[in-house]
């Protein structure tokens, strides 16, 4: 160990260019060298494994889509179920596989799932002309479940995660838009009570969350928006 | 000429041994696979061992947040020979079958069951101290290598720090024997059978169940910071000279442990002041009971004591710590053993099914144990390696694993005038570590830092 950090008074591994504690430059020669870490663990190996797994999943999903759509088009001369399969696999990849491979936080997963499930059901409803059931029940129950889950996760954790706050805010926005739509455009077509319940619950939980964690939330918002 | 012939003969012999071992290792792997596939649930012939008193808790509270794994490593002067290490490990676990075990759940208690295959030596490729997943077919220890380093990661149910340091010493002896260096100055013989004293439950043996201790349940300050993902852990290794630290500690009329703990406490205290927390700084100090009770067990035999920070001035703090450590007597240790063993021996506790016991143990651990200290400090002590292999080993390392509430764990181990302070951290912030090491260097102690953290 030849490198010496003057600010920490420590000797640092010879292949390092910066002190691991204070971050100051300890060896300018190492800056230009290709970074070769002789300590464990092997980060490259981990990264490579992750990338390979993501690629395999993506390629297999695309292949599945291609085979299904081509099969439907060539053998049955139609393209009815194909779009559902395409949208469904995209949903599975973005909302389920990608979060697990990238190890997203619980709130980020629930946030993405609420948004994507809403979009998925809206697509299915408008594409298939079976209007009503998803907006009536499925989307409100998703919002309800995810806002309760986010609330529990938020209060059970000792630290503040920004994604928790934003995902619960997202629940409030979606439920309020849905509630407003069901009162105006969809008036008489859809049932109001499920959207009303999801709206009330998500708003109440959001307010209580804000009351309990207001300091952390304000601090986080200040950080995010550079106030 | 003669010398050349001898060298050529040695080369031929080495190549022969290598090729034989390669063939045998592939054979072994196939055997292991075959055995794993045919490993039946009702294997009544397999040997089994009871868990000791302390070991009973760890399977219940283990999760990805609390791995209960710790790590010992030996830095050699030459690169590690993987095949020799595999042969050494095979011989060691043939000698100590009680360590070649998997964890199984019984109806009332967990127990160890001997596995019909040996642990495989692997190159280290991941973050240190990953969780041992609950699988009865898998070993509860890992033997790895990385360049010059032999690594032993061990689940706490198998052994405590001192026990594991003995296992590592035995592994080093077996490894160097494979390389042709036969250590004479040691009592350990690989050809012996496993002794009862080596695997005994010393807690039950020495507990007299007469006097009991009142638990210290006062909550302590918890180090704060942004947590790393569960599978990541930063390991900081500070290499210093034992004689230098002893010299400095002597100036303050203190021992090495007190000196290090005082500096650690002050580093944590300076962080505590920023947050304005009123809870006291407390250090968890495991006391090795082997010397006090003349036990030779490799399994757990420690008593946990909490040291409280009662002064802010360095010299006053040292005096207070000396007083607190001097109060730790054999009787007080016996009291804490009795308190733990008593619960295990109560009839109503015995008949509760393991599933319910696990829930109760998890709850009591999180209520009483987790928040009652700020940081664990495990001093393994000085490891006396046999003279023949002492020169081949540069230093030893010891680090504690991930804990749920304690963000930082500190451990130290000494060998060949090198004291290694191993700090594991599950948070991104490193102000306490910087502060602690800066405090040590301010006394003129030379420290070399090695870490797995990227800048």
Interface residues (C-beta under 8 A of the other chain):
Chain A: X1 X8 X9 X10 X11 X12 X13 X16 X17 X18 X19 X20 X21 X22 X23 X37 X38 X39 X40 X41 X42 X43 X45 X46 X103 X159
Chain B: X124 X125 X126 X127 X128 X146 X147 X226 X227 X229 X236 X238 X430 X433 X434 X437 X438 X441 X442 X446 X447 X448 X449 X450 X451 X452 X453 X454 X455
